[in-house]
Amino acid sequence: MEVLNLFKNPALWSAFLSWFAAQTVKMIIYKSPKRMLSYGGMPSAHTATVTGLAWMVGRIAGFDSAAFAIAGIFFVVVVTDAVRLRGTVERLTITVNEKLGTNHHSEIGHSLTEVFVGFLIGTAVAWLMPKW
């Protein structure tokens, strides 16, 4: 039953609630329940998730801990991916559509504003949650 302790993990809850809050905001902004499970758009749920995780890991384990260093590096990789790599894929999709005359939709990248709002959501969730 050790696996049930997973549900007592505040860092995991912070990450999940940050994702849920960001996706809920996205659904409200776009006025579409389909946006609850979508990629791309305002705000970045990926950024909110890793922000909530990293802040809570720091609050629990200490900001000088190896666990926070791992969460921080994970944060940097995910956010960089959200802005650069996924933005490149989105631009590539637009180019391919123009060249082939197709209409594949790809809204998976994020602007810096979308990432910043995701960061704010994850920060708020992590600092408002109790550490248990």
ChimeraX attribute file (.defattr): number of C-alpha atoms within 10 A of each C-alpha:
attribute: neighborCount
match mode: 1-to-1
recipient: residues
	/A:1	5
	/A:2	5
	/A:3	7
	/A:4	8
	/A:5	8
	/A:6	12
	/A:7	9
	/A:8	11
	/A:9	12
	/A:10	19
	/A:11	22
	/A:12	17
	/A:13	20
	/A:14	31
	/A:15	27
	/A:16	20
	/A:17	21
	/A:18	30
	/A:19	27
	/A:20	17
	/A:21	21
	/A:22	27
	/A:23	26
	/A:24	18
	/A:25	19
	/A:26	25
	/A:27	19
	/A:28	13
	/A:29	13
	/A:30	13
	/A:31	10
	/A:32	11
	/A:33	13
	/A:34	10
	/A:35	18
	/A:36	19
	/A:37	12
	/A:38	14
	/A:39	19
	/A:40	21
	/A:41	19
	/A:42	21
	/A:43	29
	/A:44	31
	/A:45	34
	/A:46	25
	/A:47	32
	/A:48	36
	/A:49	30
	/A:50	29
	/A:51	32
	/A:52	32
	/A:53	31
	/A:54	28
	/A:55	25
	/A:56	29
	/A:57	27
	/A:58	20
	/A:59	16
	/A:60	17
	/A:61	12
	/A:62	14
	/A:63	16
	/A:64	9
	/A:65	12
	/A:66	13
	/A:67	15
	/A:68	21
	/A:69	16
	/A:70	12
	/A:71	20
	/A:72	20
	/A:73	13
	/A:74	16
	/A:75	22
	/A:76	14
	/A:77	12
	/A:78	17
	/A:79	24
	/A:80	16
	/A:81	17
	/A:82	25
	/A:83	19
	/A:84	14
	/A:85	16
	/A:86	18
	/A:87	20
	/A:88	15
	/A:89	15
	/A:90	18
	/A:91	16
	/A:92	13
	/A:93	18
	/A:94	17
	/A:95	13
	/A:96	13
	/A:97	14
	/A:98	11
	/A:99	9
	/A:100	8
	/A:101	9
	/A:102	12
	/A:103	11
	/A:104	10
	/A:105	10
	/A:106	16
	/A:107	17
	/A:108	19
	/A:109	23
	/A:110	27
	/A:111	16
	/A:112	14
	/A:113	12
	/A:114	21
	/A:115	24
	/A:116	18
	/A:117	18
	/A:118	30
	/A:119	24
	/A:120	19
	/A:121	25
	/A:122	33
	/A:123	22
	/A:124	17
	/A:125	25
	/A:126	29
	/A:127	14
	/A:128	10
	/A:129	15
	/A:130	12
	/A:131	14
	/A:132	7
